[in-house]
Each structure stands twice: as structure tokens, then as C-alpha cells.
Amino acid sequence: MTKALLIVAALVDLALAALMTALSGYIVGGGPESMHAKGFAAAAYWAAVVVCVAAAVAGFILNRKGRTAAALIVAWVPPAGALVAALMPAPY
């Protein structure tokens, strides 16, 4: 059961990273629809993409070392964080 939850978490993490990569042009791009994010905002956005991929890998590594609860928590943190961010109201 744990292995199945980790596989689902890894798929969700990688799908989230793919979605963020696909939408990156609207955040850090130079087009008219872009937010023209520079510097720290762009670095934080790409760090979030890296964390999504790293969480999936870290979940499997922790599971192999016998730390099952930590593996599940680490693997499911990015989707939970994305859900919380999606539920926040717009700042305007």
C-alpha cells in the first residue's frame, strides 16, 4: 500500500512540475501576457519546480531506508502546498 501511495505521489509531483514548466512563460516570459517576473520571483518559481521533482525522488529514497511515514510526508508536501496556494484569494 505504501509503495502505491508513493507511486501516485510521484506521478502527482511530476505532473505538477510539468504544469509549472508549461505555465512558466506566463510568469517569467517577455510576452504581452507575461507578468515579467525578474530576479527573486523567477528563481523562487524554478526552485519550486526542482522541489517537486526532488520530493518524488526523496520519497522513494526514504522508503528504501525504512522511514515510510517520512517518505509519504515528503512526497505529498508539494501537492498539498499547491492546493493551499490555489485556495488563496487573489491579492487584488
ChimeraX attribute file (.defattr): number of C-alpha atoms within 10 A of each C-alpha:
attribute: neighborCount
match mode: 1-to-1
recipient: residues
	/A:1	6
	/A:2	12
	/A:3	13
	/A:4	9
	/A:5	14
	/A:6	23
	/A:7	16
	/A:8	15
	/A:9	23
	/A:10	24
	/A:11	15
	/A:12	19
	/A:13	25
	/A:14	19
	/A:15	15
	/A:16	19
	/A:17	20
	/A:18	15
	/A:19	12
	/A:20	17
	/A:21	13
	/A:22	10
	/A:23	13
	/A:24	16
	/A:25	16
	/A:26	15
	/A:27	18
	/A:28	19
	/A:29	16
	/A:30	12
	/A:31	11
	/A:32	8
	/A:33	10
	/A:34	14
	/A:35	13
	/A:36	15
	/A:37	16
	/A:38	11
	/A:39	8
	/A:40	9
	/A:41	13
	/A:42	16
	/A:43	13
	/A:44	11
	/A:45	17
	/A:46	17
	/A:47	11
	/A:48	16
	/A:49	21
	/A:50	13
	/A:51	17
	/A:52	26
	/A:53	21
	/A:54	17
	/A:55	23
	/A:56	26
	/A:57	17
	/A:58	18
	/A:59	25
	/A:60	21
	/A:61	14
	/A:62	17
	/A:63	17
	/A:64	11
	/A:65	9
	/A:66	11
	/A:67	13
	/A:68	18
	/A:69	12
	/A:70	14
	/A:71	24
	/A:72	22
	/A:73	15
	/A:74	21
	/A:75	29
	/A:76	22
	/A:77	17
	/A:78	24
	/A:79	17
	/A:80	12
	/A:81	11
	/A:82	11
	/A:83	11
	/A:84	10
	/A:85	10
	/A:86	10
	/A:87	9
	/A:88	8
	/A:89	7
	/A:90	6
	/A:91	4
	/A:92	3
